[in-house]
Amino acid sequence: MEIDLTPQLPKELYGGNGGSYHAWSPSQLPMLGQGNIGASKLALHTNGFALPRYSDSSKVAYVLQGSGVAGIVLPESEEKVVAIKKGDALALPFGVVTWWYNQEDTELVVLFLGDTSKAHKAGEFTDFFLTGSNGIFTGFSTEFVGRAWDLEEGDVKTLVGKQSGQGIVQLEGNISLPEPKQEHRDGMALNCEEAPLDVDIKGGGRVVVLNTKNLPLVGEVGLGADLVRLDGSAMCSPGFSCDSALQVTYIVRGSGRVQVVGVDGRRVLETTIKAGNLFIVPRFFVVSKIADPEGMEWFSIITTPNPIFTHLAGSSSVWKALSPTVLQAAFNVDSGVEQLFRSKRTNDAVFFPPPK
């Protein structure tokens, strides 16, 4: 059975003056459902406020654009108010309640990628809103809410019914939300554009890996992530996840070409990818990318908190580990060809600059 891996853009699910919410669905990308992966984007205009909600999925959030404030309440914990900006990654485990606010002129855009293995619908996030026209308490009778909150019927109707917005609203200027605190940011967010580089190849590219060491909460989420910046016309080495993880990739900036090869050497994807595209590499399939002249940047999640990759080019590749005679027999070539092959790509790199 063939799987359509064509990169896709998200579709808007709801929105208004305060902003909009977009998501990818398994009908667009079948691998989302098969791999139990969800993907969505939140875009907030000036004074846009994403109402408090929790989700049926653990997620990694990545700030694609702008700056703002995130409110985060972990189970049985106090609210943390975190300043967020472009490049920030946040791990959001099960049960966390969040709200998001943009007080700047620039639109705030946040990407969410996560695990839907325990969700109501495979490949889709379902959010449960605490307030608004579709809030949880609109479904309870005033008697139940009044008993729970110890309020009179009139007060219950005001609290539950006054907010007519759904999911996202635009706040008036007379409301001041809590100010973020630096100590709240510690352990909650990591800026991938400022963090120490895990890989830095001159003329090739750079990588920051998000894992349990630099953001321990990803262990609770069960996902790893990375931000990759590929220089103009550079290549990302062919490779695969050797721990059976899926790789979900969102193109943040630029464009380029991608090829994915699967079972029996079949090329299952060859296409141009550009900013805003999302695509998925199935387990054990080999992927490689070449950036266009302006370069390319992408953010990926991997369905394990500490992913391991096997590369099929460069000095750390499996080719360099195999014995010369094994390579001769495998390729059916003589020693001269094997020595030529082995003499190339002797540097320990996963990115290759363009040919001179």
C-alpha positions as CSV (number, residue, x, y, z in Angstrom):
1,M,0.0,0.0,0.0
2,E,1.5,3.3,-1.1
3,I,1.5,6.3,1.3
4,D,1.3,9.9,0.1
5,L,4.2,11.8,1.6
6,T,3.6,15.0,-0.3
7,P,4.4,18.1,1.9
8,Q,1.3,20.0,2.9
9,L,0.2,23.4,4.2
10,P,-2.3,23.5,7.1
11,K,-6.0,24.5,6.9
12,E,-7.6,27.1,9.1
13,L,-10.0,25.6,11.7
14,Y,-11.2,28.8,13.4
15,G,-10.3,32.4,14.0
16,G,-11.4,36.0,14.3
17,N,-10.1,39.4,15.2
18,G,-7.7,38.0,17.7
19,G,-6.0,35.5,15.3
20,S,-6.5,32.0,13.9
21,Y,-5.8,28.4,14.5
22,H,-4.6,26.1,11.7
23,A,-4.0,22.3,11.6
24,W,-2.9,19.5,9.3
25,S,-5.2,16.5,9.2
26,P,-4.7,12.8,8.3
27,S,-6.8,13.3,5.2
28,Q,-4.0,15.6,3.9
29,L,-1.1,13.7,5.4
30,P,-2.0,10.0,6.0
31,M,1.2,9.4,7.9
32,L,-0.1,11.7,10.7
33,G,-2.8,9.1,11.5
34,Q,-0.6,6.1,10.9
35,G,2.2,7.6,13.0
36,N,0.0,9.1,15.7
37,I,1.4,12.6,15.2
38,G,-0.5,15.8,15.4
39,A,0.6,19.2,13.9
40,S,-1.0,22.7,14.2
41,K,-0.2,26.4,14.2
42,L,-1.5,29.2,16.3
43,A,-1.4,32.8,14.9
44,L,-2.2,35.7,17.2
45,H,-2.7,39.3,16.1
46,T,-2.0,42.3,18.3
47,N,-3.8,41.8,21.6
48,G,-4.8,38.3,20.5
49,F,-5.5,36.0,23.4
50,A,-5.7,32.2,23.1
51,L,-8.2,31.2,25.8
52,P,-7.0,28.7,28.5
53,R,-7.2,25.1,27.3
54,Y,-5.7,21.7,27.7
55,S,-5.1,19.0,25.1
56,D,-5.5,15.3,24.7
57,S,-1.9,15.1,23.4
58,S,1.6,15.9,24.7
59,K,3.4,18.5,22.4
60,V,6.4,20.5,21.6
61,A,5.7,24.1,20.9
62,Y,8.1,26.2,18.7
63,V,7.8,29.9,18.2
64,L,8.1,30.6,14.5
65,Q,7.6,34.4,14.5
66,G,7.1,37.3,16.9
67,S,7.1,37.4,20.7
68,G,4.5,37.2,23.4
69,V,3.6,35.5,26.7
70,A,2.6,32.0,27.5
71,G,0.8,30.9,30.7
72,I,1.5,27.3,31.7
73,V,0.0,25.4,34.5
74,L,1.4,21.9,35.0
75,P,-0.8,19.5,37.0
76,E,-1.0,20.4,40.7
77,S,1.4,23.3,40.1
78,E,1.2,27.1,40.2
79,E,0.9,29.1,37.0
80,K,4.2,29.9,35.2
81,V,4.1,33.0,33.0
82,V,6.8,32.8,30.4
83,A,8.1,35.4,27.9
84,I,8.4,33.7,24.5
85,K,10.1,34.8,21.3
86,K,11.1,33.5,17.9
87,G,13.2,30.4,18.3
88,D,11.8,29.3,21.6
89,A,10.8,25.7,22.1
90,L,8.6,24.5,25.0
91,A,7.7,21.0,26.1
92,L,4.0,20.6,27.0
93,P,3.2,17.3,28.8
94,F,-0.2,15.7,29.2
95,G,-2.6,17.7,31.5
96,V,-0.9,21.1,31.1
97,V,-3.2,24.1,30.8
98,T,-2.0,26.9,28.6
99,W,-2.9,30.3,27.4
100,W,-1.1,32.5,24.9
101,Y,-1.1,36.3,24.4
102,N,0.5,38.7,21.9
103,Q,0.9,42.3,23.0
104,E,3.2,43.2,20.1
105,D,2.5,44.7,16.6
106,T,4.1,41.7,14.9
107,E,2.0,38.5,14.6
108,L,2.9,35.8,17.0
109,V,3.0,32.3,15.4
110,V,3.5,29.1,17.3
111,L,3.9,25.6,15.8
112,F,2.7,22.6,17.8
113,L,3.9,19.1,17.0
114,G,3.0,16.2,19.2
115,D,2.1,12.6,20.0
116,T,-1.6,11.6,19.4
117,S,-1.3,7.9,20.5
118,K,-3.7,8.6,23.4
119,A,-5.8,11.2,21.6
120,H,-9.4,11.0,20.7
121,K,-8.5,11.0,17.0
122,A,-5.2,9.6,15.6
123,G,-3.2,12.3,13.9
124,E,-5.2,15.2,15.4
125,F,-5.1,17.3,18.5
126,T,-8.3,17.9,20.4
127,D,-8.3,21.0,22.7
128,F,-10.6,21.3,25.6
129,F,-11.4,25.0,26.4
130,L,-12.0,26.1,30.0
131,T,-13.9,29.2,28.9
132,G,-15.6,30.6,25.8
133,S,-18.7,29.7,23.8
134,N,-17.4,26.1,23.5
135,G,-15.9,25.9,27.0
136,I,-16.3,22.8,29.1
137,F,-18.7,24.5,31.6
138,T,-21.2,25.5,28.9
139,G,-22.1,21.8,29.0
140,F,-22.9,21.5,32.7
141,S,-26.1,22.7,34.2
142,T,-26.1,25.9,36.3
143,E,-26.9,23.7,39.3
144,F,-23.8,21.6,38.9
145,V,-21.5,24.6,38.2
146,G,-23.0,26.5,41.1
147,R,-22.4,23.6,43.5
148,A,-18.9,23.2,42.2
149,W,-17.9,26.8,42.4
150,D,-20.2,27.8,45.4
151,L,-21.9,30.5,43.4
152,E,-25.4,31.7,42.9
153,E,-27.2,30.9,39.6
154,G,-26.9,34.5,38.3
155,D,-23.1,34.6,38.9
156,V,-22.7,31.2,37.2
157,K,-24.6,32.4,34.1
158,T,-22.3,35.5,34.0
159,L,-19.1,33.6,34.3
160,V,-20.0,30.8,31.9
161,G,-21.9,32.9,29.3
162,K,-20.2,36.3,29.2
163,Q,-17.3,35.2,27.0
164,S,-18.8,34.7,23.6
165,G,-15.5,34.1,21.8
166,Q,-14.3,30.7,20.7
167,G,-10.7,29.7,21.2
168,I,-9.2,33.0,20.4
169,V,-10.3,36.6,21.3
170,Q,-8.9,40.1,21.0
171,L,-8.5,41.8,24.4
172,E,-9.4,45.4,25.0
173,G,-6.7,47.8,26.3
174,N,-8.0,47.9,29.8
175,I,-7.0,44.4,30.7
176,S,-3.4,43.7,31.9
177,L,-2.3,40.1,31.9
178,P,0.4,38.9,34.3
179,E,3.9,39.9,33.6
180,P,6.3,37.1,32.7
181,K,9.0,36.1,35.2
182,Q,12.5,35.0,34.3
183,E,12.6,32.3,36.9
184,H,9.4,30.8,35.3
185,R,11.3,30.4,32.0
186,D,14.0,28.3,33.5
187,G,13.3,24.6,32.6
188,M,10.2,25.6,30.6
189,A,11.7,27.0,27.4
190,L,14.9,26.8,25.4
191,N,15.7,29.2,22.6
192,C,17.1,27.0,19.7
193,E,18.5,30.0,17.9
194,E,20.7,31.0,20.9
195,A,21.5,27.6,22.4
196,P,25.0,26.0,22.0
197,L,25.3,24.2,18.6
198,D,25.5,20.4,18.6
199,V,26.7,20.5,15.0
200,D,28.4,23.4,13.2
201,I,29.9,22.8,9.7
202,K,31.4,25.8,7.9
203,G,29.5,26.3,4.6
204,G,27.3,23.3,5.4
205,G,24.9,23.9,8.3
206,R,24.2,24.0,12.0
207,V,22.0,21.9,14.4
208,V,20.6,22.4,17.9
209,V,19.1,19.2,19.4
210,L,16.4,19.4,22.0
211,N,16.6,16.6,24.4
212,T,16.3,15.6,28.1
213,K,19.7,17.3,28.9
214,N,18.8,20.9,27.8
215,L,15.1,20.7,28.3
216,P,14.2,17.9,30.8
217,L,10.4,18.2,30.2
218,V,10.8,16.6,26.8
219,G,11.3,13.3,28.7
220,E,7.7,13.7,29.9
221,V,6.5,14.6,26.5
222,G,8.3,11.6,25.0
223,L,9.6,13.5,22.0
224,G,12.9,14.9,20.8
225,A,13.3,17.8,18.5
226,D,15.9,19.8,16.5
227,L,16.4,23.0,14.6
228,V,18.5,22.6,11.5
229,R,19.8,25.6,9.4
230,L,21.3,24.5,6.1
231,D,23.5,26.9,4.2
232,G,22.8,27.9,0.6
233,S,23.1,24.9,-1.8
234,A,24.4,22.7,1.0
235,M,23.4,19.1,1.4
236,C,22.1,17.2,4.5
237,S,23.6,13.7,4.5
238,P,21.3,10.7,3.7
239,G,20.4,9.1,6.9
240,F,17.7,7.4,8.9
241,S,16.5,7.1,12.5
242,C,17.9,3.8,13.8
243,D,15.6,3.6,16.9
244,S,12.4,3.2,14.9
245,A,11.3,6.9,15.3
246,L,9.2,8.9,12.9
247,Q,10.6,12.3,11.9
248,V,8.1,15.1,11.4
249,T,9.6,18.2,9.7
250,Y,8.3,21.7,9.3
251,I,10.1,24.1,6.9
252,V,10.6,27.3,8.8
253,R,12.5,29.4,6.2
254,G,13.8,29.0,2.6
255,S,13.3,26.2,0.2
256,G,15.1,23.2,-1.3
257,R,14.8,19.7,-2.6
258,V,14.1,16.5,-0.7
259,Q,14.3,12.8,-1.6
260,V,13.1,9.9,0.6
261,V,13.9,6.3,-0.2
262,G,12.1,3.3,1.3
263,V,11.8,-0.5,1.0
264,D,13.5,-2.1,-2.0
265,G,15.3,1.1,-2.9
266,R,12.1,2.8,-4.1
267,R,12.1,6.6,-4.1
268,V,8.9,7.4,-2.4
269,L,9.2,11.2,-2.4
270,E,11.1,13.7,-4.6
271,T,9.9,17.2,-4.4
272,T,10.6,20.9,-3.7
273,I,9.9,22.0,-0.1
274,K,9.3,25.5,1.0
275,A,8.5,27.6,4.1
276,G,5.3,26.4,5.7
277,N,5.4,22.9,4.4
278,L,5.1,19.9,6.7
279,F,6.2,16.4,5.8
280,I,6.9,13.1,7.5
281,V,9.6,10.5,7.0
282,P,8.4,7.0,7.9
283,R,10.4,4.7,10.2
284,F,13.7,3.5,8.8
285,F,13.2,5.4,5.5
286,V,16.3,7.3,4.3
287,V,16.0,11.1,3.7
288,S,18.3,13.7,2.3
289,K,17.8,17.4,1.5
290,I,19.6,20.0,-0.6
291,A,19.0,23.7,0.1
292,D,18.3,26.2,-2.6
293,P,20.8,29.1,-2.9
294,E,19.1,31.1,-0.1
295,G,19.4,28.3,2.3
296,M,16.8,26.4,4.3
297,E,15.8,26.0,7.9
298,W,13.5,23.4,9.5
299,F,12.2,22.3,12.9
300,S,11.6,18.6,13.4
301,I,10.3,16.4,16.1
302,I,11.4,12.8,16.5
303,T,9.2,10.3,18.3
304,T,11.7,9.5,21.0
305,P,13.2,12.0,23.6
306,N,16.8,11.1,22.7
307,P,17.0,10.1,19.0
308,I,19.8,8.3,17.3
309,F,20.5,8.7,13.6
310,T,22.6,6.6,11.3
311,H,24.2,8.5,8.4
312,L,25.1,7.0,5.1
313,A,27.8,9.5,4.1
314,G,30.7,11.1,5.9
315,S,33.4,9.7,8.1
316,S,31.0,8.7,10.8
317,S,28.8,6.7,8.3
318,V,28.4,3.0,8.3
319,W,30.5,2.8,5.1
320,K,33.7,3.8,7.0
321,A,33.0,1.2,9.7
322,L,32.7,-1.7,7.2
323,S,35.8,-3.7,6.2
324,P,37.3,-2.9,2.8
325,T,36.7,-6.4,1.5
326,V,33.1,-6.4,2.7
327,L,32.5,-3.2,0.6
328,Q,34.2,-4.8,-2.4
329,A,31.9,-7.8,-2.2
330,A,28.8,-5.7,-1.4
331,F,29.3,-3.3,-4.3
332,N,30.9,-6.0,-6.6
333,V,33.9,-3.7,-7.3
334,D,37.7,-4.0,-7.2
335,S,39.9,-2.6,-4.4
336,G,40.8,0.5,-6.5
337,V,37.1,1.6,-6.6
338,E,36.6,0.8,-2.9
339,Q,39.7,2.8,-2.0
340,L,38.4,5.8,-4.0
341,F,35.1,5.5,-2.3
342,R,36.6,5.3,1.1
343,S,38.9,8.3,0.5
344,K,36.0,10.6,0.0
345,R,34.0,12.5,2.7
346,T,36.7,11.9,5.3
347,N,35.5,14.7,7.6
348,D,33.0,13.9,10.4
349,A,30.1,15.9,8.9
350,V,26.4,15.5,8.3
351,F,26.2,18.6,6.1
352,F,28.2,19.0,2.9
353,P,28.9,22.4,1.3
354,P,28.1,22.8,-2.4
355,P,30.7,21.6,-4.9
356,K,33.3,24.3,-5.8
